[in-house]
Amino acid sequence: MPIDCGFTKEDKRFRYRAAAIIVENGCVLFAGNKNDDYLYSIGGAVHAGETSEDAVIREVY
C-alpha cells in the first residue's frame, strides 16, 4: 500500500498534495464534496518515492 507524504504535529496536519487546473472551453473543472458545500481542484496525495508530476497524472486519471 502506498504511503502518503505528510505528517501531523500537535493538532495540525500537513499532506503533500498535487493538483491540476483543467480548463476546457472557458470552463474550469472542480470536484465537489458530498458532505460539505465546497469545491476543490482535481488531485490528491503524493506517495513516498513518487514525483508530484506522476501523482497529479495518477489522480487526474
C-alpha positions, 0 to 999 in steps of 0.5 A, spaced: 500 500 500 502 506 498 504 511 503 502 518 503 507 524 504 505 528 510 505 528 517 501 531 523 504 535 529 500 537 535 493 538 532 495 540 525 496 536 519 500 537 513 499 532 506 503 533 500 498 534 495 498 535 487 493 538 483 491 540 476 487 546 473 483 543 467 480 548 463 476 546 457 472 551 453 472 557 458 470 552 463 474 550 469 473 543 472 472 542 480 470 536 484 465 537 489 464 534 496 458 530 498 458 532 505 460 539 505 458 545 500 465 546 497 469 545 491 476 543 490 481 542 484 482 535 481 488 531 485 490 528 491 496 525 495 503 524 493 506 517 495 513 516 498 518 515 492 513 518 487 514 525 483 508 530 484 508 530 476 506 522 476 501 523 482 497 529 479 497 524 472 495 518 477 489 522 480 487 526 474 486 519 471 
